[in-house]
Amino acid sequence: MQTKLSIRHEISGDATDIDDITTAAFDRRDEAALVAKLREDRDVVLSLVAEEQGQMIGHILLSTMKAPFKALGLAPVSVHPDHQNKGVGSALIRCAIEGARKRDFDAIFLLGAPAYYTRFGFSVDDAKTFKSPYAGPYFMALPLGAGFQRNNAQVEYAPAFQQL
């Protein structure tokens, strides 16, 4: 019997479960500390959790970015190790992209494996014209709106990322 996955917005009281899932997913506390700092700095734009049978099993976060258009940074995507490779991360990413579109953002940037993220429309080519400390073969962008323009502009993640 297959159980149904549900995705919802983070609510008050979810922070501890999100911290636990993120720590387990990455096998370290750095990304959980990043989520906490983004929350503390009020740089969170969209935070979604995945649940199965009422148990939280995944989380994704989109945060503010400085860019010449409305942009978001996607990080982290966390799925508890017991639930990885079952489509939970993909479902979270698709919902986050849709949430960014509904909020009229022009792009989402991330640092990740092209072999995985290109299936959602992210591209290294769309990001390589931007200046960023993360520029390189894993820096990717997903254009969402008409405001997205490839140029030589600087894009910056929220300040919390400098501590990671």
C-alpha positions in Angstrom: 0.0 0.0 0.0 1.4 3.4 -1.0 1.0 6.3 1.4 0.0 9.7 0.2 2.6 12.5 0.4 1.3 16.0 1.3 3.1 19.3 1.1 2.2 22.3 3.1 3.7 25.6 4.2 5.9 25.6 7.3 3.9 26.7 10.4 4.9 27.8 13.9 6.1 24.8 15.8 7.8 23.1 12.7 11.3 24.4 13.4 12.5 21.5 15.5 11.3 18.8 13.1 12.8 20.7 10.2 16.1 21.0 12.1 16.1 17.3 12.8 15.3 16.3 9.1 17.9 18.7 7.7 20.6 17.4 10.1 19.8 13.8 9.2 19.6 14.5 5.5 23.0 16.1 5.4 24.6 14.2 8.3 25.7 17.5 9.8 24.3 20.6 11.4 25.5 23.3 8.9 22.4 23.3 6.7 20.1 23.3 9.7 21.9 26.3 11.1 21.5 28.0 7.7 17.7 27.5 7.9 17.6 28.9 11.4 19.7 31.9 10.5 17.6 32.6 7.4 14.5 32.5 9.6 16.1 34.7 12.2 17.2 37.2 9.5 13.7 37.2 8.0 15.1 36.2 4.6 12.7 33.2 4.1 10.3 33.7 1.3 8.9 30.2 1.0 9.3 27.2 3.4 7.5 24.0 2.6 7.4 20.7 4.4 6.5 17.2 3.1 4.5 14.9 5.3 3.6 11.2 5.0 0.9 9.9 7.4 1.2 13.0 9.5 5.0 12.7 9.9 7.3 15.3 8.5 9.8 13.7 6.2 11.1 16.6 4.0 11.7 20.4 3.7 12.6 23.0 1.2 13.4 26.6 1.5 13.5 29.6 -0.9 15.2 32.8 0.4 15.8 36.3 -0.8 18.6 37.2 -3.2 20.0 40.4 -4.4 19.7 40.5 -8.2 18.7 43.0 -10.9 15.3 41.3 -11.0 13.1 39.4 -8.5 15.2 36.3 -7.6 15.2 33.6 -5.0 17.8 31.1 -3.7 16.8 27.5 -3.4 18.5 25.8 -0.4 18.4 23.5 1.3 16.3 20.6 0.1 16.2 18.1 2.9 14.6 14.6 2.9 15.0 12.3 5.8 17.3 9.4 4.8 14.6 6.8 5.3 12.5 8.6 2.6 15.2 9.5 0.1 15.0 8.3 -3.6 11.2 8.1 -3.4 10.3 11.4 -5.1 9.9 13.5 -2.0 12.6 15.9 -3.0 11.3 16.2 -6.5 7.8 16.9 -5.2 9.1 19.6 -2.9 11.1 21.3 -5.7 8.1 21.3 -8.1 5.9 22.9 -5.4 8.6 25.5 -4.5 9.0 26.4 -8.2 5.2 26.8 -8.5 5.2 28.9 -5.3 7.8 31.2 -6.8 5.9 31.6 -10.0 2.7 32.5 -8.1 4.6 35.2 -6.3 5.9 36.6 -9.6 9.6 35.9 -9.2 11.7 36.1 -12.3 14.3 33.4 -11.4 15.5 30.9 -8.9 19.2 30.2 -8.3 20.8 27.2 -6.7 24.1 25.4 -6.2 23.6 21.7 -7.1 24.2 18.7 -9.3 23.2 19.5 -12.9 22.3 15.8 -13.5 19.5 16.2 -10.9 18.3 19.8 -11.2 18.1 20.0 -15.0 15.0 17.8 -14.9 13.2 20.8 -13.3 14.5 23.3 -15.9 17.5 24.6 -14.0 20.5 25.3 -16.2 24.2 26.1 -15.7 24.1 28.1 -19.0 21.3 30.4 -17.5 23.5 31.2 -14.5 27.0 31.5 -16.0 26.6 35.1 -17.2 26.1 36.2 -13.6 28.8 37.1 -11.1 28.6 35.1 -7.9 31.0 33.7 -5.4 29.4 30.4 -6.3 29.8 30.7 -10.0 31.0 27.5 -11.6 29.8 24.1 -12.9 27.2 23.7 -10.1 25.7 27.2 -10.1 22.4 27.0 -11.8 19.4 29.2 -12.6 15.7 28.7 -13.6 14.2 31.6 -15.5 10.6 32.1 -14.4 9.5 35.6 -15.6 10.0 38.2 -18.2 12.3 40.2 -15.9 15.0 37.5 -16.1 17.8 38.8 -18.2 21.2 37.2 -18.7 23.8 39.8 -18.0 27.0 40.3 -16.2 25.3 41.5 -13.0 26.1 40.4 -9.5 23.7 38.1 -7.7 24.0 37.5 -4.0 22.4 35.0 -1.7 21.1 36.2 1.7 23.9 37.0 4.2 23.3 33.7 6.1 24.9 31.8 3.3 28.3 33.4 4.0 28.4 31.4 7.2 27.9 28.0 5.5 
